[in-house]
Amino acid sequence: MTDKTKNYPKSVGIIMDGNRRWARAKGLDVFKGHEAGYERFKDFVGWAKEFGVRTVYVYAFSTENWNRSKSEVGYLMKLFANVVGGEAKNLVKKKVRVKFVGQTDRFSPSIRFGIRNLERATAKFAGINLVICVSYGGRAEILSAIKKLTKEKSSKELSKIDEGMFEKYLWTAGFPDPELIIRTSGETRTSNFLPWQSVYSEWFFSKSMWPAFTKKEFEKILDDFSSREIRRGR
C-alpha cells in the first residue's frame, strides 16, 4: 500500500526498453522478449496503482519503430491486438481508464476498432489512467497540434496563443504531465518521448532490462523521487 508520509508522484511515464537484449542474453528469440515485456507492463500498471500513482504513460511503440523488420512489427501488432481484445476485460474489471495517444490511424482497422471500444468502455473510470503511447513521437505530436491550431484558429486568435491553449491540442490533452519518467535498459536518451510534457519531469535511468524490472526497484525509485526537492525553477 502507499506510504502516505512519502511524496510519491501521481503521474509516471515509463520507457519500456530492453526487451530484445533481455531475450538475446538468454538465448531466446526476440519475440520472447516482447512477450515477457508485455507481462511486465501488466505488472507495472498494478504496482503503480498500489503506490498511489493516478496516471501512467507507457511508451509502447514509437513512430520510428515502424522501421523494424516486418516480422517484428507484425508480432508487436499481435500484442496490441491482445491489449484491445483479450486484455480489455481485465482492464475494465480493474477500472483502468485507457487512452491511446499517437498516430492511431496507421494501425489496422481491427486494432483501431478495438482502441475505440476500449477507450469508450473505460472512459468514466477514475481509479488510474493508463495512457498508451503507440506510433508516438513527440515531434509528430507537436506538429499535429500546430496543424490543428492553424486550421481552427484565426490569425488574431493565434497571436494570443499561450501554453494552456496549445496543450489542449496535444494528444495527451486532459492528462497531467508526468512528474517522473523512468527508462530501463541503461540507455540515457529521452527518445522523442513527451518532450512538451516532460520539461519539469524527474528522470531515472535504470540499468535493468524491461522484463527484469522489479517492483522493488520501482519502489526504490519512488523513494528517491520522494526525497528530491522539486523546485520547478523557483
C-alpha positions in Angstrom: 0.0 0.0 0.0 1.0 3.6 -0.5 3.0 5.2 2.3 1.2 8.5 2.7 4.2 10.0 4.5 6.1 9.9 1.3 5.8 12.3 -1.6 5.3 9.8 -4.3 4.4 11.1 -7.8 0.9 10.9 -9.0 1.9 10.7 -12.7 4.6 8.5 -14.0 6.0 7.7 -17.5 7.9 4.6 -18.4 10.1 3.9 -21.5 10.0 0.1 -21.6 13.4 -0.6 -23.2 15.5 -3.7 -23.4 13.1 -6.5 -24.4 15.2 -7.7 -27.3 18.5 -7.5 -25.4 17.0 -9.4 -22.5 15.9 -12.2 -24.9 19.2 -12.4 -26.7 21.1 -12.5 -23.4 19.1 -15.6 -22.5 19.5 -17.2 -25.9 15.8 -16.6 -26.8 14.1 -15.3 -29.8 13.4 -11.5 -29.6 9.7 -12.2 -29.7 10.0 -13.9 -26.3 11.5 -10.6 -25.1 8.5 -8.7 -26.2 6.2 -11.3 -24.7 8.0 -11.0 -21.4 7.9 -7.2 -21.7 4.2 -7.3 -22.2 3.7 -9.3 -19.0 5.9 -6.9 -17.1 3.8 -4.0 -18.5 0.7 -5.5 -16.9 2.6 -6.0 -13.6 3.8 -2.3 -13.7 0.3 -0.9 -14.0 -0.7 -2.9 -10.9 2.3 -1.7 -9.0 1.7 1.9 -10.0 -1.9 1.7 -8.7 -0.7 0.2 -5.5 1.7 3.0 -4.9 -0.9 5.7 -5.5 0.0 6.7 -9.0 -3.0 8.1 -10.8 -1.7 8.4 -14.3 0.8 6.1 -16.1 2.3 6.9 -19.5 3.8 3.9 -21.3 5.9 4.2 -24.4 4.7 1.1 -26.3 5.6 1.9 -29.9 7.3 4.9 -31.4 6.9 6.4 -34.9 10.4 5.1 -35.6 9.5 1.5 -34.6 7.6 1.1 -37.9 11.1 0.8 -39.5 11.8 -2.5 -37.7 11.5 -5.8 -39.6 8.1 -6.8 -40.9 8.1 -9.9 -38.7 8.8 -8.0 -35.5 6.3 -5.2 -36.3 3.7 -7.9 -37.1 4.4 -9.6 -33.7 4.0 -6.3 -31.9 0.7 -5.7 -33.7 -0.5 -9.0 -32.3 0.4 -7.8 -28.8 -1.5 -4.6 -29.4 -4.5 -6.5 -30.7 -4.4 -8.6 -27.5 -4.4 -5.4 -25.3 -7.6 -4.1 -27.0 -9.0 -7.6 -27.3 -8.4 -10.2 -24.7 -6.8 -7.9 -22.1 -9.7 -5.4 -22.4 -11.9 -7.4 -20.0 -9.2 -7.3 -17.3 -8.7 -3.5 -17.7 -12.4 -2.9 -17.4 -12.7 -5.2 -14.4 -9.8 -3.3 -12.7 -11.5 0.0 -13.6 -8.4 1.3 -15.5 -9.2 4.2 -17.8 -7.3 3.6 -21.0 -6.3 6.3 -23.6 -4.2 5.7 -26.7 -2.2 8.6 -28.0 -0.2 8.7 -31.2 -0.8 8.2 -34.9 -3.5 5.5 -34.3 -4.7 5.9 -37.9 -1.6 3.9 -39.0 -3.0 0.7 -37.4 -5.2 -1.9 -39.0 -9.0 -1.3 -38.9 -9.5 -4.1 -36.4 -6.9 -2.6 -34.0 -8.4 0.9 -34.4 -11.9 -0.6 -33.7 -10.6 -2.2 -30.6 -8.9 1.0 -29.5 -12.2 3.0 -29.8 -14.2 0.3 -28.0 -11.7 0.1 -25.1 -11.5 3.8 -24.7 -15.3 4.1 -24.6 -15.7 1.2 -22.2 -13.2 2.7 -19.7 -13.9 6.5 -20.2 -15.7 7.0 -16.9 -13.3 5.2 -14.7 -11.4 7.3 -12.2 -9.1 4.8 -10.4 -6.0 5.1 -12.6 -5.3 6.5 -16.1 -3.3 4.3 -18.5 -2.0 6.5 -21.4 -0.6 4.1 -24.0 1.7 5.9 -26.5 1.5 4.0 -29.8 3.0 5.1 -33.1 4.0 8.1 -30.9 6.7 10.7 -31.4 6.9 13.9 -29.5 7.8 16.0 -32.6 4.9 14.4 -34.5 2.5 15.3 -31.6 3.7 19.0 -31.6 3.4 19.3 -35.4 -0.1 17.8 -35.2 -1.1 20.3 -32.6 0.2 23.2 -34.7 -1.7 22.0 -37.8 -4.9 21.7 -35.9 -4.5 25.2 -34.3 -3.7 26.9 -37.6 -6.7 25.2 -39.2 -9.2 26.1 -36.5 -8.0 29.5 -35.2 -7.9 32.8 -36.9 -4.6 34.8 -37.2 -5.9 37.1 -34.4 -6.5 34.1 -32.1 -3.1 32.6 -33.0 -1.4 35.8 -32.0 -2.8 35.3 -28.4 -1.9 31.7 -28.1 -0.4 30.6 -24.8 0.8 27.3 -23.3 -2.7 26.5 -21.9 -4.3 26.8 -25.3 -1.6 24.9 -27.0 -1.8 21.9 -24.6 -5.4 21.4 -25.5 -4.4 20.4 -29.0 -1.8 17.8 -27.9 -2.7 14.1 -28.0 -2.3 14.0 -24.2 -4.8 16.8 -23.6 -6.7 16.4 -20.3 -4.0 14.3 -18.6 -1.4 15.7 -16.2 2.3 16.0 -17.1 4.5 13.2 -15.8 6.3 14.1 -12.6 8.6 11.1 -13.1 9.8 9.3 -16.1 11.8 6.0 -15.9 13.8 4.5 -18.8 15.1 0.9 -18.4 18.0 -0.9 -20.1 20.8 1.5 -19.2 20.1 3.9 -22.1 20.0 7.6 -21.2 18.2 9.0 -24.2 14.7 10.5 -24.0 13.9 9.2 -27.5 11.2 11.7 -28.5 9.0 10.8 -25.5 6.7 13.5 -24.3 9.1 16.4 -24.9 6.5 19.1 -24.2 5.1 17.3 -21.2 8.4 16.4 -19.6 10.0 19.8 -19.3 9.9 19.5 -15.5 9.8 15.7 -15.1 12.4 14.0 -12.9 14.2 11.3 -14.9 15.6 8.0 -13.7 17.6 5.6 -15.9 17.6 2.0 -14.7 20.2 -0.5 -15.9 17.6 -3.3 -15.7 16.2 -4.6 -19.0 12.5 -4.0 -19.0 11.4 -7.7 -18.5 13.7 -7.8 -15.5 12.5 -4.6 -13.9 11.0 -5.3 -10.4 8.5 -3.9 -8.1 11.3 -3.5 -5.5 13.4 -1.3 -7.9 10.3 0.7 -8.8 9.7 1.4 -5.1 13.3 2.5 -4.6 12.9 4.9 -7.5 9.8 6.3 -5.9 11.6 6.7 -2.6 14.4 8.5 -4.4 11.9 10.8 -6.1 10.2 11.4 -2.7 13.5 12.7 -1.3 14.2 15.1 -4.0 13.4 18.8 -3.8 11.2 19.6 -6.8 11.6 23.3 -7.4 10.4 23.9 -11.0 12.7 26.9 -11.4 11.7 28.5 -8.1 
